[in-house]
Amino acid sequence: MSIRKELEAKLIARLRDDVVCVEKTDERTIYIDVKRAGFREASQIITASGARYLCSIGYDNIERDGTLAMVHTYALDDSNRFVCCRASAPVDDPVLESITPDLPSAGWSEREVTDLLGLRFAGHPKPKKLVLADDWPEGIYPLRKEVPHDFVPQGAEDVAYQLDEAPPGTKIVPVGPFHPSLHEPEHFAVYVDGETIKGCDYRGFMTHRGIEKLCQTQVSYNEVPFIAERICGICGSVHATAFSQAVESAAGLIIPRRAEFIRTMMLEIERIHSNLLWLGVAGHLIGFDTVFMQAWRVREQIMWLCERLTGNRKTYGMILVGGVRRDITPDIAEDILNVVKKIEDELTVIYRAIEKDTSIHKRTKGVGTITRQQAIDWNLIGPVARARGVDIDARRDHPYAAYDEMKFEVPVLDGCDVWSTLVVRVVETFEAIKIIRQCLDKMPGGEIFVEMKDKIPAQRHAITVVEAPRGESVHYVVTGEDNRPERWRVRAPTFTNLQAVPLMLLDEQFGDFPIIMGSIDPCFSCTDRVAVVDLQTGKSSSISKAELDVMSRKRLQGNQLQQVQK
Amino acid sequence: MSQFTEIAIGIAQVFGNLLLFLVIAPFLDGVVRRVMARVQSRQGPPLAQSYYDVLKLLGKENIDSAGILPFRLAPLVAFASILCVIAILPVAGRATALTPYADAISLVYLLTLGGVAVLLGAFASKNIYALIGASREMTTMIMVEPILFMVLLLGVLKTGSLDLTAVIYGTPMAAFGVPGVVMIAVSLFGLQAFVARQPFDIAEAEQELLGGPFIEYSGPNYALFKYYMMLKQMFYAYLPIAMFVPLLGSGFYLVDLALQMVLTVVVFLLIGLLSATHPRYRIDQAIRYFGVLFVIALAAIGAAVIF
């Protein structure tokens, strides 16, 4: 019996009339439509059949049938399937039953939908504001179609986020919005008893740019990859690839094999960059700046390589819907091989030094410990999960691009602590180098881009996952009219992993806060969907701020002149 | 030599000491920074960078964020106490005019006063990071000061006197013995804690506490604290040299002094290397480390008393 039929039988046996339909849209996606009464139970049945919760997507369907819809998505890692469970609620009674009591990591997805669409969830354990600013007016839901993308409401004074109540006998240490161990504006209120952490509340999303809204209303499919790339300064290609794949899947577009190989290679180059960056930051967070400097010295070479490859040090702009922008010439291929060889050698030296350093062990072993079961309950992903014995990797479980042809190891450790995440990341960097070599070795010839000729029909749903250096990124696209997505949801890995950080922090020392926080390689920008700026210009002849101002003004005036002339 | 010239030389010695420490301490800090940079494959700041830092801070506005007297007084007390330490210190074996009025106990006393001033400023600032930093600093002081005291106590036992010149410079002459060798090891292992550098920069811990006790300080007040830290660092680096390396005894004071200063630079190179190759310890780990040092030092003192 196929997986779809099996699921259908189970659902109908329990929910009977509440099941509307169970269908398979493509090779690996199963859609289940249920009535709202059976929404939570359907979710329970799906997870009981071995599916892992990914994220939830809410969208505005008011114009069509006066409802707000919600999709919970799951992955069946053993059989490479995605399960999407849909239900909707009428806009005048926008309540669905919450699944957070069953799946704690659904907490933020539901709070986000409540903030942005006004769909409420009965039984949610912490129905507080998540995304919207504290002074955002009641009753305005920015992701609804009636709200324009550039809507700016009147600000309000004296509104502040109410922190969770501190456990008795504790003091509140504010970490953030600006703190050297965060790098981006976020606020943690850490409740400490002496030096021991007894709890923590999180208020983030301070730099929410509304990228999803922008792309749903202002631009076309072909432009979104470039905006998607700017969601994150570190895993840009991941988002661009994931979006492009979702659109290609919705359109039924098959892209050239060579393009898939180049995508794979860019993703792995990005992984090397990201893991070296993380290694440096981790060193810095435990006060070991030598690791920081040496890891970033090695990292610098990959940025130079990317500049030669794409013209940019980090935001590559390589991925398009339908393929990639630049080909890999034999010269460039040799350049890549040389650089990764050098990085492999130098990282080996650093890793050997770290591996035996007892003082690093002291700061990382047994720190930030959570059990394998807790990691599964909170749906942890990426190196954070793999360091806790959870064997998942989207590249292997849900192969995309050219990963089906690649041979690589997925390191899984059971140390359950920060040290294991470090080892997992270093080993993955070596694996990434292997994959790059295989890519260059096996790359077929041919085109690198295929144009999308037909119009994509509206109301098609597509889901893709791409394994970012931090864990899998989930992109969900609902196609729309006007050559742009009607709904595009980005679930960055930090969105999931960050929710479990309070659990990792519990009963740890305050001195370990930075490295525990850092061990998930938090990318708040992805979570908030806003770009980070690269830290270094890397050139001695960098432009001063004044010069830059003059340049931008000239440019701006030029544009205005052109507009006037038109 | 008349009594008058003796006093005049003694007073000149006081100012000489102060000048020596005030001028060289920032340079030595620069040495540490440069060594760390080289280990990290960086070019590093100029050797004079620490002078620039202090000068720049001195030219800035003094923000009195706590608005109470102890907050304003703390940097002055800290700076003054370390100056007192230097004024009574018999550098290169020559007592100053003030040395006879002090002994090994007042030395420890004055050093602790500086630490207490840092705590005072931190508590007065009422900043949560400063409070955590201060509580860490206090824990460290409680553990580390007795170790320092026992290093000096060995000198007291060896020479049978509390007089500073005898305690500090008498030890090498009175033959090390096993306790002496153990104490050299203890003071080397305690070095990073004395100078509050990695792995023991726990109270300041930039990534956790953003500078800890000093977070609310700025401008000249902060410059004083910085200068205080640099002077303290130089004192602690110089102490093992003075106590455990015999004076050259060339007959020329300046030659003796120059050799000791060169050795102090070597200690600073060591500080730099150790800082660059260690992560910061957590306070609980540091306490365990100090505990072991404390027991070893105590054993050495015991051995010195018995044998």
Interface residues (C-beta under 8 A of the other chain):
Chain A: K171 I172 V173 P174 H179 P180 S181 V192 G194 E195 G283 H284 L285 I286 G287 F288 D289 T290 V291 F292 M293 Q294 R297 S359 I360 K362 R363 Q509 F510 G511 D512 F513 P514
Chain B: M36 V39 Q40 S41 R42 I128 Y129 I132 S135 Q198 P199 D201 I202 A205 E206 Q207 E208 L210 A276 T277 H278 P279 R280 Y281 R282 I283 D284 Q285
